[in-house]
Amino acid sequence: MKKNPLPMLFFAAALTLALSSFAMPTSSSINGVESKAITFADNDEDKDGVVDEDDLCPGTPADVPVDANGCPI
C-alpha cells in the first residue's frame, strides 16, 4: 500500500512559510535600480501598503488611496 504524500507536502509548505516570516528585509540592485524585498517583519503603522521606512506621509487615514510613497492621491 502506498503512503499518501499530502501530509508531508503540507508540513514542508507550512515549515517554509514559518521560516520565511523570520527573514530580514533585503535589497539588491539590478542595472542600477534599487529593489527591496518586503517580508512579514516590515512595519506599516497606517496600513496603507507602504512600509514605514519608505512612507513619506505617515498616518494616512484608512480607506484613502495612496501612491508609492504612501501619500494620498
N, C-alpha and C positions, 0 to 999 in steps of 0.2 A: 504494500500500500504506500502510495506517495504522500509525502508531507505537504501541507498547504504552505506556500511561501509567503502568503499575505501578512501574517503576524510579524514575521521578521522584517519585511519591507516597511511595514508601518513603524516598527521600532526604529529602524535605521533613519527613516524620514523625520520622526519626532526628535531623535537624538541630534541630527544635523541642524534642525531648526533651533533647538535649545542651545546648542553650542554657538551657532551664528549670532544669537542675541547678545553674546558677550564680546563680540568683535568691536574693535576700536575703529573710529572713523579713519578712512584712509583717503589720500588724494594722489592723483597722478597727473602727468602732463603728456598729452599726445599732440604732436605738431604745434606746441606752444599753447594749447588750450587746456586750462586747468579743469580737472574733473574731481568731484568729491563723491565718495560713496556714503550714502546715508544708511545708518544702522539703527537698531532699536535703542541704542544708547543715546542718540541725539535728542535734544530738548526742543520743544515747540510750545512755549508757555501759552500763547494766544490761540493755538490750534488752527493756524491759517495755512499750514502746509509748508512753511518756510522755517528752517531751524533757527533758533535764537541767534546763533553765531552770525548768520547771514541776514537776519531780519532788520531792515533799516527803519521799519515802523512797528516797533513792539507794541503790544496791547491793542491790536486791531480788534474791533468788536466782532462778535460771532455773526455769521451769515453775510459778511461783507466780502465780495470778491477782491482778491489781491493779485498783484503782479509778482514776478520772480523775486523781487526784493522784499515782499511782504507788505507793500504799501497799497492802500485802496485804489482800485481802478476808477 
